[in-house]
Amino acid sequence: MTSKKSEKYEMILEGALKVFAEHGYHRSQVSKIAKAAGVADGTIYLYFKRKEDLLICLFREKLGELVEKFENSVRDLDDVKEALRKVCEIHYTELENNVDLAHVTQIELRQSSMELRKEIGLAFKPYILLIENLLHKGIEQQVFKPDLDVKLVRLLLFGAMDEVVTSWLISGRKYSLSAQVDGTMDFFFNGIARPA
């Protein structure tokens, strides 16, 4: 019973992702999401009270999966620069390979109400903390400047990656997003590296 329940939950989230990406969050009706998920309209309300809950859960689930990939990839890396580069690589590659997710995270989030954005912002927190921890590790290893403003730099790094993805989408995906990893990280490393 539980696996069947979680299977429907996943189907609804995938249906919502597809519909939100195609029609935009505000123009997405629950009936369209149900159809895309292959479930009855009423089934959605067994899992989610309102459409906002569906969007919030979608972000939590998808970002949770991403953060897990980041953590698994950097766990055994001692080279903090390589670890940050790996985070950027996964960020770009995952969104390049899932255009619907890229569209929803980059476009729909910005059009949501402030209250909804705050809720979704909580889903981003583990990702921001992961970047922060890597920056602290880099300071400890004397790779990054000792006086680095970690809280500012973590936001700048995340914000830069976020903007690169948005620009890629707006351009009509005319170039490889994953090919932007080296340029992104080299720019940051030049700014935060400890002078030789």
Secondary structure, DSSP 4 states (H G I P E B T S, - for coil): -HHHHHHHHHHHHHHHHHHHHHH-STT--HHHHHHHHTS-HHHHHHH-SSHHHHHHHHHHHHHHHHHHHHHHHHTT---HHHHHHHHHHHHHHHHHH-HHHHHIIIIIGGGS-HHHHHHHHHHHHHHHHHHHHHHHHHHHTTSB-TT--HHHHHHHHHHHHHHHHHHHHHTTS-S-SGGGHHHHHHHHHHHHBPP-
